[in-house]
Amino acid sequence: MENSTIISEITPVFRPYLQCLYQDLELGLSKAKVELERISGSFEGIDCQLRLVLPYCSKKLKWEVIFDPNTPWFPPDFRFDDENFMSNANEDILVKELPSLCNWNASDPKALCDVISELIKLYKTYQMQKLNDEDSRATFEYNALLGNILTTEHDVEVWVGGNLIQFLIKLKVQTSKLPDLYNEGTEINPGIDTALLLVRYPNSTNAELILSPFLSKVLGNITLPLMQQAGVLMDYVPMVTNLLNSKIQDVIRNDKLKRELLAQLIVKYEGAVLEHDATSAALLLEINDFHWILQINIVYHSTKGKPKSKVLPNCPYNNFEGYIEQQIEIFKNECKGIIPSSQVLNIDN
């Protein structure tokens, strides 16, 4: 709501640029949206200037955009949070690297989006130049990483500041089959294949995994191995990539087993099926004029790769539903190791 309010406060002639920027532009490896901020302490010109919060290398760049209401056909001016960025830019650099700025098209709502995209690319080049000026372990790690066929310079964002250097690396995870299995909510969780690894130097012993909301939902919590187990980044990135791909294949395989089991139940009790979806079913059953609805929700839990089961004693007629709920809770706790199991079996066949 705050972004919409800021856009509404801008002079109408400049609003299309900001609406396009906020609604359509996704930047960097994270594919995150641009956020808008008011420039605090500034009342004069509030209707023609604002601050953009831009995602880059797991940081937030804050760049100010200033339009001139007296010449609305002119491109805006910029003020960057890093004073050295663009400080040595000359006309040749602007013409080559920022064509959308030099050839500003005031009638195109995408004009500002195009300029910001070009500036971000130029900012990445600027950060790479800073990295190359460093004689550090991080510089060696970056150059070695690009020797890996899994990673190119387009898969890495670099940020250098003070004594800290960090890399944001896109991991090549195989998610092509996941949309068919978990398409619910993908419209509000874009970038379903986004898995990023954040590594900081000089303290690189612990890396941070950044998953898109969709992958976080599908894979749950992932514990990364310590970096010293791989020694160098060029070995660690494939290790983490293989770990994620293995988890994804487990999810796909388990989902297939659940669907096959449910299909067998539906075929066997076809006349009793009230409703069903991909992982659950409701059956209306009857024995000796006693009717009840059996709700089946298929989940996966295993020990050493084999599914668990529990044989229930005879179910009482009175409080049947409460009894089943109680037994399910007991079984869940047994699977978690909270209650010693006396009736849990590993199925070998």
C-alpha positions in Angstrom: 0.0 0.0 0.0 2.9 2.4 0.8 4.3 2.0 -2.8 0.9 2.8 -4.3 0.6 5.9 -2.0 4.0 7.1 -3.1 3.1 6.7 -6.8 -0.1 8.6 -6.3 1.9 11.5 -4.8 4.1 11.9 -7.8 3.3 14.4 -10.6 0.9 12.6 -13.0 3.2 12.9 -16.0 5.8 10.7 -14.2 3.5 8.1 -12.7 3.6 5.7 -15.7 7.3 5.2 -15.3 7.0 4.3 -11.6 3.9 2.1 -12.1 5.8 0.1 -14.7 8.9 0.0 -12.5 7.0 -1.3 -9.4 4.7 -3.7 -11.2 6.9 -5.2 -13.9 10.6 -4.9 -13.1 12.3 -7.9 -11.4 16.0 -7.5 -10.8 19.0 -9.7 -10.4 19.2 -13.3 -9.4 16.6 -13.0 -6.7 14.0 -11.7 -9.2 12.7 -9.4 -6.5 10.5 -6.4 -6.9 11.7 -2.8 -6.7 10.4 -1.0 -3.6 9.8 2.8 -3.3 10.6 5.2 -0.5 10.0 8.8 0.2 13.1 10.9 0.6 13.0 11.8 4.3 13.3 15.4 5.3 12.5 16.6 1.8 9.2 18.6 1.4 10.2 20.6 -1.6 9.9 18.6 -4.8 8.2 15.7 -3.1 6.0 15.2 -6.2 8.9 14.7 -8.5 11.6 12.7 -6.6 11.8 9.5 -4.6 14.1 6.7 -3.5 14.3 3.3 -5.2 15.2 0.2 -3.1 16.8 -2.2 -5.4 17.8 -5.9 -4.7 21.4 -6.8 -5.5 23.6 -9.6 -4.0 21.2 -10.0 -1.0 21.6 -6.3 -0.2 19.4 -3.3 -0.8 20.7 -0.5 -3.0 19.1 2.9 -2.4 19.2 5.2 -5.4 17.3 8.5 -5.6 15.5 9.5 -8.8 14.8 13.2 -9.4 12.6 14.4 -12.2 12.4 18.0 -13.4 8.7 19.1 -13.6 9.7 22.1 -15.8 11.2 19.8 -18.4 9.2 16.5 -18.1 10.5 15.3 -21.4 14.1 15.2 -20.0 15.4 12.0 -18.4 15.7 12.1 -14.6 18.8 12.6 -12.5 20.1 10.0 -10.1 21.9 10.1 -6.8 23.6 6.8 -5.7 24.3 5.5 -2.3 27.9 4.7 -3.4 29.5 8.0 -4.4 32.2 6.3 -6.4 29.8 4.6 -8.7 29.5 6.5 -11.9 31.9 9.2 -10.6 34.3 8.7 -13.6 31.6 8.1 -16.2 32.2 10.0 -19.4 30.1 10.5 -22.5 31.5 7.4 -24.2 30.5 5.2 -21.3 27.0 6.7 -21.1 26.4 6.2 -24.8 27.7 2.6 -24.7 26.3 1.3 -21.4 23.2 3.5 -20.9 21.5 3.9 -24.3 18.1 4.1 -22.7 19.2 7.2 -20.7 21.0 8.9 -23.6 18.0 8.2 -25.9 15.3 8.8 -23.3 11.8 8.2 -24.7 9.5 10.2 -22.6 6.4 8.6 -24.2 7.5 5.1 -23.2 6.3 3.9 -19.8 9.2 1.4 -19.7 11.8 4.1 -20.1 12.8 4.2 -16.4 12.7 0.4 -16.2 15.2 0.1 -19.1 17.5 2.7 -17.5 17.5 1.0 -14.1 18.2 -2.4 -15.7 21.2 -0.9 -17.5 22.4 0.8 -14.4 22.3 -2.4 -12.4 24.4 -4.2 -15.1 26.9 -1.3 -14.9 26.9 -1.5 -11.1 27.7 -5.2 -11.3 30.7 -4.3 -13.6 31.8 -1.7 -11.1 31.7 -4.3 -8.3 33.7 -6.8 -10.4 36.3 -4.1 -11.0 36.6 -3.7 -7.2 36.9 -7.4 -6.8 39.7 -7.6 -9.4 41.6 -4.9 -7.5 41.5 -7.2 -4.4 44.3 -9.6 -3.8 42.3 -11.9 -1.6 41.0 -15.5 -1.2 37.6 -14.3 -2.5 39.1 -13.2 -5.8 40.7 -16.6 -6.2 37.5 -18.4 -5.2 35.5 -16.4 -7.8 37.9 -17.1 -10.7 38.0 -20.8 -9.8 34.2 -21.0 -9.5 33.8 -19.7 -13.1 35.9 -22.6 -14.2 33.1 -24.9 -13.2 30.8 -25.8 -16.0 27.8 -25.3 -13.7 28.4 -21.6 -13.1 28.9 -18.6 -15.4 29.4 -14.9 -14.6 25.7 -14.4 -15.2 25.0 -16.8 -12.3 26.9 -14.7 -9.7 26.4 -11.3 -8.2 29.4 -9.7 -6.4 29.5 -7.0 -3.8 32.7 -5.5 -2.3 32.6 -3.2 0.7 35.2 -2.4 3.3 36.5 -5.7 4.6 33.5 -7.7 3.4 33.1 -9.4 0.1 30.1 -11.5 -0.7 28.8 -13.6 -3.6 25.2 -14.5 -4.4 25.2 -17.6 -6.6 22.4 -19.1 -8.6 22.2 -22.9 -8.2 21.1 -25.0 -11.1 18.2 -27.0 -9.6 16.0 -29.3 -11.6 12.4 -28.2 -10.9 10.7 -28.9 -14.3 8.3 -31.5 -12.8 7.4 -29.6 -9.6 4.8 -27.2 -11.1 2.7 -30.3 -12.1 2.8 -31.6 -8.6 2.6 -28.4 -6.6 0.9 -25.8 -8.8 -1.2 -24.4 -6.0 0.0 -20.9 -5.1 2.6 -20.6 -7.9 1.0 -17.3 -9.1 1.7 -15.7 -5.8 5.1 -17.3 -5.5 6.9 -16.5 -8.7 10.4 -17.8 -9.5 9.7 -21.3 -8.5 13.2 -22.5 -9.6 15.1 -19.9 -7.6 17.7 -21.3 -5.3 20.5 -19.0 -4.3 23.7 -19.5 -2.2 25.1 -16.5 -0.3 28.8 -16.7 0.7 30.7 -14.0 2.6 34.4 -13.5 2.9 36.7 -13.5 4.8 34.5 -15.7 7.0 33.2 -18.2 4.5 32.8 -21.2 6.8 29.0 -20.9 6.8 27.0 -20.2 3.7 23.4 -19.2 3.6 20.8 -20.8 1.4 18.0 -18.5 0.0 15.1 -20.3 -1.6 12.0 -18.9 -3.3 8.8 -19.1 -1.3 7.7 -22.0 -3.5 10.8 -24.1 -3.0 10.8 -23.3 0.7 7.3 -24.7 0.9 8.2 -27.8 -1.1 11.6 -28.7 0.5 11.2 -27.4 4.0 14.3 -26.8 6.1 17.6 -27.6 4.5 20.7 -28.1 6.6 23.8 -27.1 4.5 27.1 -28.9 5.0 30.0 -26.7 6.3 32.1 -25.2 3.6 35.3 -26.6 4.9 34.0 -30.1 4.0 34.3 -29.1 0.3 37.5 -27.0 0.8 36.8 -24.5 -2.1 33.7 -22.8 -3.5 34.1 -24.5 -6.9 33.5 -27.9 -5.1 31.0 -26.6 -2.6 28.5 -25.2 -5.1 28.1 -28.6 -6.9 27.8 -30.3 -3.5 24.9 -28.0 -2.5 23.3 -28.2 -6.0 23.3 -32.0 -5.8 21.9 -31.9 -2.3 18.9 -29.8 -3.5 18.3 -31.9 -6.6 18.3 -35.0 -4.5 15.7 -33.5 -2.2 13.6 -32.5 -5.2 13.8 -36.0 -6.6 12.7 -37.4 -3.3 9.7 -35.1 -3.2 8.7 -36.1 -6.8 9.2 -39.8 -6.1 7.2 -39.6 -2.8 4.4 -37.7 -4.5 4.2 -40.4 -7.2 4.0 -43.1 -4.6 1.2 -41.3 -2.8 -0.8 -40.8 -6.0 -0.4 -44.5 -6.9 -1.6 -45.6 -3.5 -4.6 -43.3 -3.7 -5.4 -44.6 -7.1 -5.4 -48.2 -5.9 -7.7 -47.2 -3.0 -10.1 -45.4 -5.3 -10.3 -48.4 -7.7 -10.8 -50.9 -4.9 -13.5 -48.8 -3.2 -14.9 -47.1 -6.2 -18.5 -47.3 -5.1 -17.7 -45.8 -1.7 -15.7 -42.7 -2.8 -17.4 -39.4 -1.8 -14.6 -37.1 -3.0 -10.8 -37.2 -3.6 -7.9 -35.1 -4.8 -4.2 -35.8 -5.4 -3.3 -36.8 -1.8 -6.6 -37.5 0.0 -10.0 -39.2 -0.2 -13.2 -39.5 1.7 -14.9 -42.9 1.7 -18.4 -43.8 2.9 -18.1 -47.3 4.4 -20.8 -49.7 5.9 -20.6 -52.9 8.0 -23.7 -54.5 9.5 -25.8 -51.3 8.9 -23.1 -49.2 10.7 -22.0 -46.3 8.4 -19.1 -44.0 8.7 -16.9 -41.7 6.6 -13.2 -42.6 6.4 -11.0 -39.6 5.6 -7.6 -40.6 4.2 -4.8 -38.1 4.0 -1.6 -39.7 2.5 1.7 -38.4 3.9 5.2 -39.9 3.7 7.3 -41.0 6.6 10.1 -43.6 6.6 12.9 -45.1 8.5 16.0 -46.1 6.5 14.0 -45.5 3.3 11.1 -47.8 4.2 7.6 -46.7 5.1 6.2 -47.1 8.5 2.8 -48.6 9.5 0.9 -49.3 12.6 -1.7 -52.0 13.3 -4.6 -50.7 15.3 -6.5 -52.8 17.8 -10.2 -53.2 17.4 -11.9 -49.8 17.0 -14.7 -49.1 19.5 -18.1 -48.1 18.2 -18.5 -45.4 20.8 -16.3 -42.3 20.2 -14.9 -43.8 16.9 -13.7 -40.5 15.5 -12.0 -39.5 18.7 -10.3 -42.8 19.0 -8.9 -42.6 15.4 -7.6 -39.0 16.1 -6.0 -40.2 19.3 -4.2 -43.1 17.5 -3.0 -40.8 14.7 -1.4 -38.5 17.2 0.2 -41.5 19.0 1.5 -42.8 15.7 2.9 -39.3 14.7 4.8 -39.1 18.0 6.1 -42.6 17.6 7.5 -41.6 14.1 9.1 -38.6 15.7 10.6 -40.8 18.4 8.7 -39.1 21.2 6.9 -42.3 22.4 8.6 -45.7 22.4 7.0 -47.8 19.6 5.4 -51.2 20.3 3.4 -51.6 17.2 5.4 -49.8 14.5 6.6 -52.0 11.7 9.1 -51.5 8.9 7.6 -52.9 5.7 10.3 -54.8 3.7 8.0 -55.7 0.8 
